[in-house]
Amino acid sequence: MERVLSRAPRPATAREYHGRYFSKVTTLIQSTMALLPHQNTPAGQTEPGGYYTPALIALAVLYFMMGFITCLNDTLVPFFKAGFTLSYAESALVQFYFFLTYALFSIPAGRMVEKIGYKRGMVFGFAVAGAGAFLFYPASIWHEYSLFLAALFVLAIGIVLLQVAANPYITVLGPPETASSRLTLIQGVGSLGTTTAPLFGAHFILSRLGDSGGASDAVSTPYLGIGLTLLVIALVLARLALPKVTAADEAQQGEDQPARRIFSFRNLNLGTIGIFVYVGAEVAIGTFLTNYIADTLLIEEHQANNYVALYWGGMLVGRLIGAVLLRWIKPQRVLAGTATMALLLILTAIQSTGQVAVWAMVSVGLFNSVMFAIIFSLSVKGLGKYTTQASGLLSSAIVGGAVIPYLQGLLKDEFTWTIAFMLPLCCYVYLVFYGLHGYRTTHHR
């Protein structure tokens, strides 16, 4: 292990990555402040833009880390598959146990955030995620796949708290008409993390597949660094003065709304399914993209993993463009169009070979970029005081990232890549429906 670490001076490289991307984050936030609407400004506050800057920077850092950690799983899947000699379905358990937490803890997390507030919810989420990252060290000592899965499970609980607190916080920081644009913009900053993670994983994790330390030693040190970073962020965030938004502020968007059950909102019910299938398709493609490209182009896994960075990088580009387009084009139309393009690209990939197939699959990331933000904002539109509760329900639907990849792994074990990728294709068919009709706010009585 010492020999491996001596050849790869990780701390300096990690600082360079984070320094460069955080600088871009700060510049992006400052340059777009004038475009973002503001509300809930405290009495006597004369410069709302300055008041909101700490919140937007904090949210940008939050989404960067969530994206980085979540997409690093795409590196762990092929790494553990080789390191522990697993089947595709068994290696997909990385995503299964990570995203299972959304089904188990999203609704309780929503209730917790209602009681302790958005800021404390985010601080607690960073702290729990940091603790989960530290658990990679004892897992590496025992060299047990099940212990790594347990560490990921704890880490994911923290990510769930961050999601449940951050998503509605962004949507209520301005008019509901521009919620999709705000959420897309911040997620665009978070895409810097999803783009960095595959490159980081290829260099520091997948490149060590042949080392004697095996799967255990190669991942323990990077995750110790991640854990330390998360705890530092939690401490800094706890000391920041962020705009206070409560359930009362959310109710202002629908204070005349009669009392209703949360499941009476049609757009929320169908949107919950939309989040399930979207996250499932996005994660399934990212999960198996390394192995798919390695098989298609007959190259090594660490080389194929670089293409995964382009998949997530496409989401970065798409989100930055989408943040502007969503101010001029109705979100539901953008969703229907991007979902249509995604399913056409998958069809192209499974009917082609070589570079054409690879680039078609990688390009799906560009059209995935704005889907989550649009589905989420359309799902909570008109909910008013039910927004936080709905956020917990929608976040629980992210469990699609556990179910769809696992099912795709089973399909690949039994059949071919062509059959396996028919599953995410069906997911995009549903998203076309939601963009055309399912988003409507008429409800069941």
Phi, psi and omega in degrees: 000320179297322180295321180296315182292327181292334180277342183235093181291074188302314186304315182297316181296318180298318179296322179296316178302306185293322179298315182294314184284327178292326176299318178294323179300310183298316179298317181297315180297314182296321183287341182253004182302321183293338182274344187267129178286154182231151175206175179060032179287132181300156179301136179086353180283122184257343181234081183301326180299316178295326180292326184273346182302312178302321180295316182292321177294318178299318179294324178296315178297318179301312181290329175300311183291321177298316179294317181298311183293315182296317183281343174294339175299329179297334175278322182295326183300303179292333180291312178292328178301318179280319185291328181247008179053066184253160170280173178297319179295319180294320179292332178290351176297338173303310179287326183299309183286331177293311185274347175300329181299332179295322179289323186276327192240353184296312181294314173300323178295322177299319178293322178296316181296324177300326183275318187260349178095164184294315184297309180297326177298319179291319178299313180296323178298316177298319182295316180294318178298321177298319178297320178296321178296322178295333181291348175295333181293307176298328177297323180290328179294317182277345178051055179236126179301320181298325179289324174296320178295322178294320178297318177298323180298314179294316178302319182292330176301318177296321179295323177300314178300319179296316180298311184296325180280319189281318186300308178291332178300319179291318185292331182265003177275022180175182180300143180297336181296333181250016181298319180299319181294316180296313182294322178295319180299311181294322177293332175297319175296320178297334179294342172300324178290319180291332178283323181289323188303313179297323178294317177299314181294322179296320184280317187263342184241298184296329181292349182256016181304325183272359181286154183293338181293338177071196185297328187293301185295328185292335183255343185294313183294314176303320182285334171296319177296320177296317179300316179297318179299317181296320179293322177297317179298319179300318180294318180294315181298324180297335182264354180281146175266102182257153175303134181269117177238126183239180177299332178294322178293321178296322182294337179299334179282349179200047187290339178271005183288130178292160180295132182217160173280148183299329182275008178272355181269112183299314182297328178287316181300310180287330177292327177298317175296321179300316177297319180302308184285327179294308181298320178301315180292315180300313182290321180300315179296313179297323182297314186258004183297321179299309180293323179298314181291320178300319178289322184288318183260358180056054178234172180285159184297320182291333174285317180296329183294337177295330177293331179296326176299325178289326176300310179285330176296325175299325177292325176298310181298315181297322181289322178293320176291318182297326179301330178274314183298326183290351174277348184239335182244139180300135184304320182297327178289322177297318180299312180299319180291315181291323178295322177297316179296322180297315181290328176293323178293320178295318176300319178298316182297314185284346177260003182239183177221170174060217185297325179299313180297317182296310184290330175295316180291319179298324183291345177302328180303323179301320184272344172291336196310314188260358190295313184299312182299320181291312181299316181297311184292322176293327182289327182262000180298127178082006183274338178054241185293350179270004188299312181297317178297320178294325178299320177296319179294315180294321179294328177295333180288347177295351174301346173305331176292345174269316189283309186297312178299322179296316178296322178294324176298319177298318179297319180292323178297327184264331187231227184237174176298324180301313179293319183298320183279357172292335180293306176298330177300317178297327178298318180290332175299317178296322181292328173298316178300315182295322179291331181272326188216324189294340183286345186301144190268004174300143189234163177276135180262000000 
